[in-house]
Amino acid sequence: MAQGVGTARILGRIHLTTMTIGKSYFNISITVLEQKGIDFLLGLDMLRRHQCSIDLKKNILEIGDEKVSFLQEKDIPNHDPIEVKSPTTPSSLPFAIPNSNQSTQQQQKPDEEKIKILTGLGFTRDQSIKALNMAKGNVEIAAGILFGN
């Protein structure tokens, strides 16, 4: 369950994808919720990770080199959100996060390109290496571990 202003059941996660804002690309993690009426929320974790600034006086979001205006209430499209069917078991999710307490885990030297991807998400090199070792080199699972999913 996701909790904030309200609660919603978590249907699954996309551990690493790219989002376009303006002309810039940002690496993000997405949690898919069972929630009608809201298509997308930018969480505080994502806003902090990308050092966003919300300027309500100018009605803009600053992220990286981008400055994007917020829509006026009248400009927000009125449409039904996409209906998503819930997986019945955690094993039906695309990725299973390994148990970090398993003594059989092998420590391996991660690929530098994978480390670069994770450090690009705002994590330290040491955090990235540890997560990649826990995920047996799978960068998507490592991102999920780092994002706390």
N, C-alpha and C positions, 0 to 999 in steps of 0.2 A: 504494500500500500504506500502510495505517495501522500505525504501530508504537508499542508501549507495553510492557505486560507481555508481550504476544504480538503477533502480526501478523494482519491481516485485509485482504482486498481491498476497496477503496472502490468501491461500486456507483454512487454518485451523491451529490448534495448538494441540500439545500433551503436556499437562501441566507437566507431570512427567513421566519419563522413565529412564531406566538405559542404559548407554553406556559402552562398554568394550574397554579399551585402554591397550594394553599389557596384563597383568594378573590382572589388577585392574578394579573395577567397579565405575562409577561416575553417580550420579543423575543429570539429565539434563532436560531442557525444549526444545522442538523443534517447530519451526515455519515452516510450509510447504508452500513453495512458488510455484507460477506458473512460472517456469523457466526451459528452456531446456539448456542442456550442462553442468550444474553444479549439481552434485549429493548431495554434502554436504559441508557446510561451518561451521567452528567453529567461532562463533562470539566473539567479544571483551568482552562482558558481561560474557560469559562462561569461557573464558581464565582468566579473572580477578577473577571470583568466585572460581575457582579451583587453583588460584595462579600459573598459567602456566608460563613457561619461554621458549622463543624461542631462541635457540643458533644457529645462522646462520653460525658461524665458524665451529661448529661441525655437522651442518645440522640435529639438533634434536629438538624435543619438549619435555620438561620436565613437567610432570603433576603428582603431588603426588610423589610417589616413582618410577614412570615409566619414562623411557627415550626411546622415539621412534624416529626412523630415518624417514626423509622425503623421499618420492620416487623421483627418478630421472625422468626427463621429459619422457625419453624413456620407463620407467617402468609403467607409468600411463595407465591403460586400456582404450582403445578407444571403447566405447559402448554408445548406445542411452539410455538416462535416462528413468525411468519409467514414463509413461503417467498417469497423475492424473486428474480426472474430478473435476471441481470446484463445491462446493455446491452452490445452487441458493440463499439461504437465510441464515443469521446467525443462525436461529433456527435449521438448519440442522446440525450444528456442534455438536459434542458429549457432550459438556458442555456449559451451558450458565452462564456467570458471573453475579452474582446478583448486583443490583444497591446498592452501598454503602450508598446512601442518603436516603434509605427507612427507615421511622421511625418505621416500624413494625418489624424490625429485632430484634431477641432475642439474648441477650448476654448469651452464655453458656460456661461452663468450658470445654475446649477442652481436648481430650484424649492425655495423655503424649506421647504415641507412635507416634501420628500425629505431635506433636510438635517436637519430635526428628527427624522425617523425614525432616521437613522444616528447622530446624536448621542445619541439615546435608547438606542442599543445600547452606548454608552460611548466612542465615538470623538470626537475633537475636531472642531470646525467645519472647520478646514483639511483634516484627513484626509478628512472626508466630502465636501467639495467636490472634492478631487483624485480620489477614487474615483468620484464621479458623473461627472466629466469623462471619466475613463478608460472608464466604462461607457456613455458617451453618454446619460446621464440615466436609465438603468435602475437603480432603487433595489435590486432584487434582486441584480443583477450587482455593483453597487457594494458591497453587504453581503458578498458572496462574496469580493470583492477584499480588503476590510478584514479579514475573518476568515482570510485567507490560504488560501482554497480555490481 
